[in-house]
Amino acid sequence: MPRLRVFIAATLLIAAVVAAGGSYWLWSRDVISDLTLGTGTEGGTYSAFGRVVEEAFAGEDAGLSIVPVASAGARENAARVQAGEIDLGLIQSDTSGGNNVSLVARLFPEIFHLIVRDGSGIESVGDLEGRRVAVMPEGSGSNVLFADLLEHYLVAPDAVDQVPGSLLEGTERLADGDVDALFVVIALGNKTIEQLIRSSPVRLVGVDQAEALALFDPALRATVVPVGTYSGEGPVPAEAINVVAVDSLLVAGRSVPAETIETFTRTLFESRQEMVRSLDQVAFISPPTETDRLAFGVHPGAEAYYSKDDPLFVVEYAEPMAFALSFLALLLSLLWQARIWLANARKNRADHHNLEIAALVDRIEAATTSDELEELRRELFAIFQKVIVDLDTDRIEEKSLTSFSFAWQVASSTLNHRQLLLSDRRPDPS
């Protein structure tokens, strides 16, 4: 008895500990209120996006606040999300992630910007050999794409004097003449780039082999910068130029609770109208495409938001289901009618055999000789054989045997009785 009490007490204690631990886990996974967002360098669109999102969430009742974290750019953000150092990050669609990096939303397109000083003699990417080029800090997605660009044009990386720094530092160096060119992958209409173009003797150089570059990388696509994108007076560019585009994406760590990311995603989309007043690129925010999903996978919380408006299965497929039900009802009706027809056919066949026996009984009673009775006996057994065959081939039902057996017994008894009567009427040979 004492052992039983000890066992019960231990069981209750373990249950209490498990319940308390589960309650704490559920509570702790839902109390995240500050989400860190990896952005980019000062002056870039990533940095501007981080500030706009921070301001939008500050005025919402979502229970979340966004803390922008400056970074070198896409590659650093992906690495820090993967490591769990930040909750959210802005990356480019060509950025390699990890198993903890999942997609929340597609943001805005980013364009290859190769900006050179007037009079530099740089007309294409191949002319960068031997030149000083301002690039973004280590960890930026722009630098990876710049390396790919040089490789495509067979320009050795060490043949270009690359000067890393923030976007603001790069634009200042180009404006001051410290570098010959600036390369950055950034959204069209970026204010820092626009100010540089309007205040300094610089111009945009296109990527004449944009389609070839995009041909071998599904994250890239060829596009065009229209005339006058950055300036309508003395338009910049003066003519439409071919460039390469890549998409920016918003990602989150899979370890961030789904409820938190669902709330974040809902607030992000509901705040677009407010945010676009401060940053034009916000207008491009959209759900992930199928290509995005294949590359990164969607965070369960974001997926919950995107699927919330999906119609119920019965609503979405109401018409085909109604057709299917109508067809099924018709099919069942036909099957039921076929069953009735088959049952009637079996009954009619059984009735036919019974009528044959009834007619045979009349003939037995009218018989006057033993030969006639012997012929009738053979006919009676022939009917019996037909019934057995019909039963084996399901042409009559087993329950029909009851009435047939009765009729057959009557016929057999009548035949035997008739034979006895004819025997008694024979004359005595003595």
Secondary structure, 3 states (H helix, E strand, C coil): CHHHHHHHHHHHHHHHHHHHHHHHHHHHHHCCCEEEEECCCCCCHHHHHHHHHHHHHHCCCCCCEEEEECCCCHHHHHHHHHHCCCCEEEEECCCCCCCCEEEEEEEEEEEEEEEEECCCCCCCHHHHCCCEEEECCCCCHHHHHHHHHHHHCCCCHHHCEEEECCHHHHHHHHHHCCCCEEEEEECCCCHHHHHHHHHCCEEEECCCCHHHHHHCCCCEEEEEECCCCCECCCCECCCCEEEEEEEEEEEEECCCCHHHHHHHHHHHHHCHHHHCCCCHHHHHCECCCHHHHHHHCECHHHHHHHCCCCCCHHHHCHHHHHHHHHHHHHHHHHHHHHHHHHHHHHHHHHHHHHHHHHHHHHHHHHCCCHHHHHHHHHHHHHHHHHHHHHHHCCCCCCCHHHHHHHHHHHHHHHHHHHHHHHHHCCCCCC
